[in-house]
Amino acid sequence: MIQPKKYRTTFRHLKAGMSVFHNDETLKIVKLRKHEMTEKGLMYHFDVIGGNGVLIGESGTRIYAPKNC
């Protein structure tokens, strides 16, 4: 199996139209639904194509994105 070239980024750098790898799936971000301040910090809620339709994470959490996005 060919491994795609990928790099690590954080949730705060994600934008609409980008693709990310999460739980062995490729998800395409449609839009930022909301961001809110919690005890842990800033939480981001994205609408995505793939998975269960929602991607949620803290601002500093690392996530993989393909190099060509």
N, C-alpha and C positions, 0 to 999 in steps of 0.2 A: 504494500500500500504506500502510495506517495504521500508524504507529509507536506501540507501547505506551509509556505513561509509565513510566520506570524511574529508579532511583537506584543509586548505587554503595555497596556495603558490603564488608566483609571476611569471610574465612572464619570468623573467630572469632565473628562475630555471627549465623551461620546456625543455624537451628533446624529441627526436624522439622516438616513441613507447609508450609514455605516453598517458593516457586518461584524459580528463578534462570535467567538467560540465559547459556549457555555454548556457544561454537562454533556460533552461529546456531540453537540449539535451546533449548527451554524444558524444564528439568528440575525435577521435584518431589522434594524431599528426604524420604526415608522415615525415616532415623535416622542418627545418628552411629555409625559402625562402630567407630572407634578414633581416638585421637590419641596421637602419640608425639613425643618430643623427638629431634631429629636435629642434625647439625652446623649446618644452616641455620636451625634454630628449630623451632617446633612445627608438625607436619604433621597435617592433618585428613583422614580418610577417611570419606566419606558414602556410604550406599546411596541410590540415586536411581531414579526411574521415568523412563525415557528414556535416550538415549545408550547407553553400554555398561553401565549399571547401577552405576557407581562414579564418584564425583567426589573428586579428591584435590587438595589445595592447601595452601600455607603460610599461617600465621595472618594475616599482614599483606597477603596478595594480595587485590587488589580484584576484585570480581565484581558484575555487574548483577542487580538484583532488581526485579520490578514493584512499583509504588507501592501496589497494593491487596493485598499479601500479608500 
